[in-house]
């Protein structure tokens, strides 16, 4: 029984750590995906840590730090 309690505590700590990391990302500059389906919006969160970050097409010169693409 002690093993089950220990495993549960470890799982809870891991979940708390993941939630803390998500909160940290959302406090600073970040990009979040939008979708017409509300359940798919906010699934992808990209943290922007540098003071200046270029965003653009993958084939752009110079190549951006964050490349955007989509279906054509």
C-alpha positions as CSV (number, residue, x, y, z in Angstrom):
1,X,0.0,0.0,0.0
2,X,2.9,2.4,0.7
3,X,4.1,1.9,-2.9
4,X,0.7,3.0,-4.3
5,X,0.8,6.1,-2.1
6,X,4.3,7.0,-3.2
7,X,3.4,6.5,-6.9
8,X,0.3,8.7,-6.5
9,X,2.5,11.5,-4.9
10,X,5.0,11.2,-7.7
11,X,2.2,11.5,-10.3
12,X,0.8,14.5,-8.5
13,X,4.2,16.2,-8.4
14,X,4.7,15.6,-12.1
15,X,1.3,17.1,-12.9
16,X,2.0,20.2,-10.8
17,X,5.4,20.6,-12.5
18,X,3.7,20.5,-15.9
19,X,1.1,23.0,-14.9
20,X,3.8,25.3,-13.5
21,X,5.7,25.1,-16.8
22,X,2.5,25.9,-18.8
23,X,1.9,28.9,-16.5
24,X,5.4,30.2,-17.0
25,X,5.1,30.0,-20.8
26,X,1.8,31.9,-20.8
27,X,3.2,34.7,-18.6
28,X,5.9,35.8,-21.1
29,X,5.7,36.5,-24.8
30,X,4.2,33.5,-26.6
31,X,2.2,32.4,-29.7
32,X,-0.9,30.3,-29.5
33,X,-2.7,28.5,-32.3
34,X,-6.3,29.4,-33.2
35,X,-8.8,27.0,-34.8
36,X,-12.4,27.2,-35.7
37,X,-12.9,24.2,-33.4
38,X,-12.6,25.6,-29.9
39,X,-11.2,22.3,-28.6
40,X,-8.2,22.6,-30.9
41,X,-7.5,26.3,-30.1
42,X,-4.7,26.8,-27.6
43,X,-3.2,23.3,-28.1
44,X,0.1,24.6,-29.4
45,X,1.9,27.2,-27.4
46,X,5.3,28.5,-28.5
47,X,7.3,30.6,-26.1
48,X,9.3,33.5,-27.5
49,X,12.3,34.0,-25.2
50,X,14.6,36.2,-27.2
51,X,14.2,40.0,-27.1
52,X,13.8,40.0,-30.9
53,X,12.4,37.1,-32.9
54,X,11.8,37.0,-36.6
55,X,8.7,35.3,-37.9
56,X,7.9,34.4,-41.5
57,X,7.9,31.9,-44.3
58,X,10.3,29.0,-44.3
59,X,11.8,30.1,-47.7
60,X,12.4,33.7,-46.6
61,X,15.9,35.2,-46.7
62,X,17.2,35.4,-44.0
63,X,15.4,32.4,-42.6
64,X,13.2,33.4,-39.7
65,X,13.5,31.9,-36.2
66,X,9.9,30.9,-36.3
67,X,8.6,29.6,-39.7
68,X,4.9,29.7,-40.4
69,X,3.2,27.5,-42.9
70,X,-0.2,26.0,-43.6
71,X,-2.2,24.1,-46.1
72,X,-2.4,25.4,-49.6
